[in-house]
Amino acid sequence: MRIGRVHGHKVEILPGRDGKLSVQDVLACAQRCRDSGGAEYLTRPALVYIFFPTESGTLCSLEELEALSAVCRRFGMMLFADGARMSYGLMADGCDVTLKDFGRLADAFYLGGTKCGAMFGEAAVITNPRLAHRFRARMKQSGAVLANGWLLGLQFWALLEKGLYFSVAQMVDELALRIRGAFEARGIELAGSSPTNQQFVLLGEEQKKRLAEKYIFEDFGTRLDGRSLVRFCMSWSTTEEEVEKLLEDIRRL
């Protein structure tokens, strides 16, 4: 399925599985364009956009990332990784991808700042020299150059210099897994297998109401079976004391 145009570009939607693109679907899309002989009515795929972690909290493995990168290079496409929650993915239990792997396999990616404690902004990392050429000029053309941009860079210097970017995320992921374990121990079904700071749970109406009296979580709506899919999302500001209170309330459901 395709959706509308943004700045003259078309977004090609591919099926997702557990929040992730499959290498086979990306390959098939690229091959359709190549086999068409360059038909003018077909959009030429030029970039693959992935999330790490995904919006479902799942992770792309190193094997999957390498395969996606290989397909992109084979067909002249670029690989971009949305890293708004990058730190929580890198420090998640079972993750076999490193920051260096993204530097090696992606053409560009960014490190989320605000979700890891920064006051504002993200850090864009460009590894493809073709993209790097006159990038700041394109930023100026888009009105994206800050008058006091050094403040943005200073935040990432503070986060990355001594590993705070990673240690904060590891602590938060561990708190999230404790919450996941509490729901499992109570016999409440979880949706998906997120090892990150996002946990998706299926709550009955009464359970949801009781937790909503004290906690804020995202409600994705009621399903046919009467349960609601909700998301609990921990952040750099989540404290162990807050999590302990939630664990107690989960045990009382």
C-alpha positions as CSV (number, residue, x, y, z in Angstrom):
1,M,0.0,0.0,0.0
2,R,1.2,3.5,-0.7
3,I,0.4,6.7,1.0
4,G,0.6,10.4,-0.1
5,R,3.4,12.6,-1.1
6,V,5.7,14.6,1.2
7,H,7.9,17.2,-0.5
8,G,7.5,15.4,-3.8
9,H,8.5,12.0,-2.5
10,K,6.4,8.9,-2.1
11,V,6.4,6.7,0.9
12,E,6.1,3.0,0.1
13,I,4.5,1.0,2.9
14,L,5.6,-2.6,3.3
15,P,4.1,-5.2,5.6
16,G,5.4,-5.3,9.2
17,R,6.0,-8.3,11.3
18,D,6.4,-7.7,15.0
19,G,7.1,-4.0,14.2
20,K,9.9,-4.9,11.8
21,L,10.5,-4.8,8.0
22,S,11.6,-8.1,6.6
23,V,14.6,-8.3,4.2
24,Q,12.5,-10.4,1.8
25,D,9.8,-7.6,1.5
26,V,12.4,-4.9,0.9
27,L,14.2,-7.1,-1.6
28,A,10.9,-7.8,-3.5
29,C,10.1,-4.1,-3.6
30,A,13.5,-3.2,-5.0
31,Q,13.3,-6.0,-7.6
32,R,9.9,-4.9,-8.8
33,C,11.3,-1.6,-9.7
34,R,14.4,-3.0,-11.3
35,D,12.4,-5.6,-13.3
36,S,10.0,-2.9,-14.6
37,G,12.7,-1.5,-16.9
38,G,12.4,1.9,-15.3
39,A,8.7,2.5,-16.0
40,E,8.0,6.2,-15.4
41,Y,4.9,5.6,-13.4
42,L,6.7,3.6,-10.7
43,T,8.6,5.1,-7.8
44,R,12.2,4.1,-7.5
45,P,12.9,2.9,-4.0
46,A,15.7,5.1,-2.7
47,L,15.8,4.7,1.1
48,V,14.8,2.1,3.7
49,Y,13.6,3.7,7.0
50,I,13.7,1.5,10.1
51,F,13.2,2.2,13.8
52,F,15.5,0.9,16.5
53,P,13.8,-0.1,18.7
54,T,10.6,-0.4,16.7
55,E,7.4,1.2,17.9
56,S,6.5,-2.2,19.3
57,G,9.6,-2.3,21.4
58,T,11.2,-5.1,19.3
59,L,14.8,-5.1,18.1
60,C,16.4,-5.6,14.8
61,S,19.2,-8.2,15.2
62,L,22.7,-7.8,13.8
63,E,22.0,-10.4,11.2
64,E,18.8,-8.6,10.1
65,L,20.6,-5.2,10.0
66,E,23.5,-6.6,7.9
67,A,21.0,-8.2,5.5
68,L,19.0,-5.0,5.1
69,S,22.2,-3.0,4.5
70,A,23.4,-5.5,1.9
71,V,20.1,-5.2,0.0
72,C,20.3,-1.4,0.1
73,R,23.8,-1.4,-1.3
74,R,22.9,-4.0,-4.0
75,F,20.1,-1.8,-5.3
76,G,21.6,1.6,-4.7
77,M,19.3,2.5,-1.8
78,M,20.2,4.2,1.5
79,L,19.6,2.8,5.0
80,F,18.3,5.2,7.6
81,A,17.7,4.3,11.3
82,D,15.4,6.3,13.5
83,G,17.1,6.2,16.9
84,A,14.7,8.2,19.0
85,R,15.0,5.3,21.6
86,M,18.4,4.1,20.4
87,S,20.0,3.9,23.8
88,Y,17.1,1.7,25.2
89,G,17.5,-0.7,22.3
90,L,21.3,-0.9,22.5
91,M,21.2,-1.7,26.2
92,A,18.2,-4.1,26.1
93,D,18.6,-7.7,27.1
94,G,19.5,-9.9,24.2
95,C,20.6,-7.0,21.9
96,D,23.6,-8.0,19.7
97,V,23.8,-4.7,17.8
98,T,26.3,-1.9,18.8
99,L,26.5,1.7,18.0
100,K,29.6,0.9,15.8
101,D,27.4,-1.5,13.8
102,F,25.0,1.3,12.9
103,G,28.0,3.4,11.9
104,R,29.2,0.6,9.6
105,L,25.9,-0.5,8.1
106,A,23.6,2.6,7.9
107,D,24.1,5.6,5.7
108,A,22.6,7.8,8.4
109,F,21.0,7.5,11.8
110,Y,20.3,9.6,14.8
111,L,20.6,9.4,18.6
112,G,17.5,10.4,20.5
113,G,18.2,13.1,23.1
114,T,15.0,14.1,24.8
115,K,14.0,10.4,25.5
116,C,17.4,10.0,27.3
117,G,17.4,13.1,29.4
118,A,18.4,15.9,27.1
119,M,16.4,19.1,27.2
120,F,15.9,19.1,23.4
121,G,17.2,17.8,20.1
122,E,18.6,14.7,18.5
123,A,22.1,14.0,17.2
124,A,22.3,13.2,13.5
125,V,25.1,10.8,12.5
126,I,25.9,10.7,8.8
127,T,28.3,8.0,7.6
128,N,27.7,8.3,3.9
129,P,30.0,11.0,2.4
130,R,27.5,11.8,-0.3
131,L,25.0,12.8,2.3
132,A,27.5,14.7,4.4
133,H,28.5,17.0,1.5
134,R,26.9,20.5,2.2
135,F,24.6,19.0,4.8
136,R,24.7,22.2,6.8
137,A,23.7,24.2,3.8
138,R,20.6,22.0,3.4
139,M,19.9,22.5,7.1
140,K,20.0,26.3,6.6
141,Q,17.7,26.0,3.6
142,S,15.2,24.1,5.8
143,G,15.5,26.6,8.7
144,A,17.1,23.9,10.9
145,V,20.2,25.7,12.1
146,L,20.0,26.9,15.7
147,A,21.5,30.3,16.6
148,N,22.9,28.7,19.7
149,G,23.5,25.2,18.3
150,W,26.4,24.6,20.6
151,L,23.9,24.0,23.4
152,L,22.6,21.0,21.5
153,G,26.0,19.5,21.0
154,L,27.0,20.2,24.6
155,Q,24.1,17.9,25.8
156,F,25.4,15.0,23.7
157,W,29.0,15.6,24.9
158,A,27.7,15.3,28.5
159,L,25.7,12.2,27.6
160,L,28.3,10.3,25.7
161,E,31.7,11.4,27.2
162,K,31.5,9.0,30.2
163,G,28.8,6.6,28.9
164,L,25.8,8.2,30.6
165,Y,23.8,7.7,27.4
166,F,24.1,3.9,27.9
167,S,24.1,3.6,31.7
168,V,20.8,5.5,32.0
169,A,19.2,3.4,29.4
170,Q,20.4,0.1,31.0
171,M,18.9,1.1,34.3
172,V,15.6,2.0,32.7
173,D,15.4,-1.2,30.7
174,E,16.0,-3.2,33.8
175,L,13.1,-1.3,35.6
176,A,10.8,-2.0,32.6
177,L,11.6,-5.7,32.7
178,R,10.7,-5.8,36.4
179,I,7.3,-4.3,35.5
180,R,7.0,-6.9,32.8
181,G,7.8,-9.7,35.2
182,A,5.1,-8.4,37.7
183,F,2.4,-8.5,35.0
184,E,3.5,-12.0,34.0
185,A,3.5,-13.2,37.7
186,R,0.0,-11.8,38.1
187,G,-1.1,-13.8,35.0
188,I,-1.8,-10.7,32.9
189,E,-1.0,-11.2,29.3
190,L,1.6,-9.1,27.6
191,A,1.5,-8.1,23.9
192,G,4.7,-8.7,22.1
193,S,8.1,-9.4,23.5
194,S,9.7,-6.0,24.1
195,P,13.0,-6.1,26.1
196,T,13.1,-2.3,26.1
197,N,11.7,0.6,28.1
198,Q,8.3,0.0,26.5
199,Q,6.0,-2.7,27.8
200,F,2.6,-3.5,26.1
201,V,-0.1,-5.1,28.3
202,L,-3.6,-6.4,27.8
203,L,-5.8,-5.1,30.7
204,G,-9.4,-5.7,31.6
205,E,-11.6,-2.7,32.0
206,E,-11.5,-2.8,35.8
207,Q,-7.8,-3.4,35.9
208,K,-7.2,-0.4,33.6
209,K,-9.4,1.8,35.7
210,R,-7.6,1.0,38.9
211,L,-4.2,1.6,37.5
212,A,-5.3,4.8,35.7
213,E,-6.2,6.3,39.1
214,K,-2.5,6.6,39.9
215,Y,-0.5,6.1,36.7
216,I,-0.3,7.5,33.2
217,F,-0.1,5.0,30.4
218,E,-1.1,5.0,26.7
219,D,-4.4,3.3,25.8
220,F,-4.7,1.9,22.3
221,G,-8.4,1.0,22.7
222,T,-10.6,-1.8,23.7
223,R,-10.5,-5.1,21.7
224,L,-13.3,-7.4,20.9
225,D,-12.6,-9.5,24.0
226,G,-13.1,-6.5,26.2
227,R,-9.4,-6.0,27.1
228,S,-7.4,-2.9,26.2
229,L,-3.9,-2.8,24.8
230,V,-2.0,-0.3,26.8
231,R,1.7,0.8,26.9
232,F,3.8,1.5,29.9
233,C,6.8,3.6,29.0
234,M,9.7,4.2,31.4
235,S,12.1,7.0,30.9
236,W,15.4,8.5,32.3
237,S,13.3,10.2,35.0
238,T,11.6,7.1,36.2
239,T,12.7,6.2,39.7
240,E,13.0,2.9,41.5
241,E,10.5,4.1,44.1
242,E,7.9,4.8,41.5
243,V,8.4,1.4,40.0
244,E,8.1,-0.3,43.4
245,K,4.7,1.4,43.9
246,L,3.5,0.2,40.5
247,L,4.7,-3.3,41.3
248,E,2.7,-3.4,44.5
249,D,-0.4,-2.2,42.7
250,I,0.0,-4.8,39.9
251,R,0.2,-7.5,42.5
252,R,-3.2,-6.3,43.9
253,L,-5.0,-6.4,40.6
